[in-house]
Amino acid sequence: MIRYTLKCDNKHNFDMWFADSATYDSLAGAGHVACPECGSNDVVKGVMAPNVAAKSDSATPGPREIMRKMTEYRATVMAETTDVGKAFSDQARDMHEGLMDYAPIRGEVTAEDVKALHEEGVPILPVPPEPPKEN
């Protein structure tokens, strides 16, 4: 796995993980790497420094911290996307094929839909379920 710092044409910086540099080159060349902030596919690698492990005093986050971060991420996704329900697969495919303008969406899909979208190269990510309430 390799993490790249990326920058879109709107000057948004973000990090993404890829299996290797060839995977990044293939996905970026096909226009499948998009800025999570504005959706732009005009993305280039940013300035990066090698990742050198340093001794850290911080411990691995515990379950409560992980749940808090998942809850924050889920809230951000819910606030910044439109729920298109069962139309998700069709709309994601149409956006991928350029038949409709890009828009951040979420919705419902079957396992078969996920497999088909993945095979077609349509970039999708799962939204984590709502964590259980603490007692």
WOCORVEN-V585820 format. One record per pair of residues at least 12 apart in sequence whose ideal C-beta (glycine too) atoms are under 10 Angstrom apart, sorted by sequence separation. I is the first residue (numbers start at 1). GAP is how many residues later the second one is. D is the distance in whole Angstrom. If there is no record, write none. Layout:
((I GAP D) (I GAP D))
This chain:
((3 12 6) (4 12 6) (16 12 10) (31 12 9) (91 12 8) (114 12 8) (3 13 7) (4 13 8) (28 13 8) (92 13 7) (2 14 10) (3 14 5) (4 14 7) (28 14 10) (91 14 6) (92 14 10) (2 15 7) (3 15 8) (18 15 9) (28 15 6) (92 15 8) (109 15 8) (1 16 6) (2 16 6) (27 16 10) (28 16 8) (91 16 7) (1 17 7) (2 17 8) (4 17 8) (16 17 7) (28 17 9) (88 17 6) (90 17 9) (92 17 8) (107 17 10) (109 17 9) (1 18 6) (2 18 6) (6 18 9) (16 18 10) (87 18 9) (88 18 7) (89 18 8) (106 18 10) (1 19 8) (2 19 6) (16 19 10) (24 19 10) (84 19 9) (88 19 3) (89 19 9) (105 19 10) (106 19 9) (2 20 10) (4 20 6) (14 20 10) (16 20 9) (25 20 10) (85 20 10) (87 20 6) (88 20 6) (89 20 6) (93 20 10) (106 20 10) (107 20 10) (2 21 8) (14 21 6) (15 21 10) (24 21 8) (82 21 6) (84 21 5) (85 21 9) (86 21 7) (87 21 9) (88 21 5) (89 21 8) (92 21 9) (96 21 8) (106 21 6) (1 22 10) (2 22 7) (6 22 9) (13 22 9) (14 22 6) (81 22 8) (82 22 7) (83 22 8) (84 22 7) (85 22 5) (86 22 5) (12 23 5) (14 23 7) (81 23 4) (82 23 5) (83 23 6) (84 23 4) (85 23 6) (86 23 8) (89 23 9) (90 23 9) (93 23 9) (97 23 9) (4 24 9) (11 24 10) (12 24 8) (13 24 9) (21 24 10) (80 24 6) (81 24 6) (82 24 7) (83 24 6) (84 24 9) (86 24 9) (89 24 4) (93 24 7) (96 24 7) (8 25 9) (10 25 7) (12 25 4) (81 25 4) (82 25 9) (83 25 9) (88 25 8) (89 25 9) (92 25 6) (96 25 7) (97 25 9) (8 26 8) (9 26 8) (12 26 6) (80 26 9) (81 26 9) (96 26 4) (6 27 7) (8 27 4) (10 27 8) (11 27 10) (12 27 10) (16 27 9) (77 27 8) (86 27 9) (89 27 7) (93 27 7) (95 27 8) (96 27 7) (6 28 10) (7 28 8) (8 28 9) (10 28 5) (12 28 8) (78 28 8) (89 28 6) (92 28 10) (94 28 10) (95 28 10) (96 28 9) (4 29 9) (6 29 8) (8 29 8) (9 29 9) (10 29 9) (11 29 10) (14 29 9) (77 29 7) (88 29 9) (93 29 6) (6 30 10) (8 30 6) (10 30 6) (92 30 5) (8 31 9) (9 31 6) (12 31 9) (15 31 9) (92 31 8) (93 31 10) (8 32 4) (9 32 9) (10 32 8) (14 32 9) (92 32 6) (8 33 8) (9 33 4) (13 33 6) (15 33 9) (89 33 8) (8 34 6) (9 34 8) (13 34 10) (7 35 10) (8 35 5) (9 35 8) (89 35 9) (7 36 7) (8 36 8) (88 36 8) (6 37 5) (7 37 6) (6 38 7) (7 38 8) (8 38 10) (4 39 9) (6 39 6) (7 39 4) (4 40 10) (5 40 7) (6 40 6) (7 40 9) (36 40 10) (4 41 5) (5 41 4) (4 42 8) (5 42 7) (6 42 10) (5 43 5) (37 43 9) (4 44 7) (5 44 9) (36 44 9) (3 45 8) (2 46 10) (81 46 8) (3 48 8) (77 48 9) (2 49 10) (77 49 10) (78 49 8) (77 50 5) (77 51 8) (78 52 9) (74 53 6) (73 54 9) (74 54 6) (73 55 7) (74 55 8) (75 55 10) (39 56 9) (74 56 6) (71 57 9) (74 57 8) (70 58 5) (69 59 10) (70 59 9) (71 59 8) (70 60 9) (71 60 6) (41 61 8) (67 61 10) (70 61 6) (39 62 9) (40 62 9) (39 63 5) (68 63 9) (32 64 8) (38 64 9) (39 64 8) (67 64 5) (31 65 9) (39 65 7) (66 65 9) (67 65 8) (38 66 10) (31 67 9) (37 67 10) (67 67 8) (34 68 7) (36 68 8) (63 68 10) (34 70 10) (64 70 8) (41 82 10) (32 89 6) (34 89 7) (36 89 9) (31 90 10) (32 90 8) (33 90 8) (30 91 7) (32 91 5) (31 92 10) (27 94 8) (26 95 10) (27 96 8))
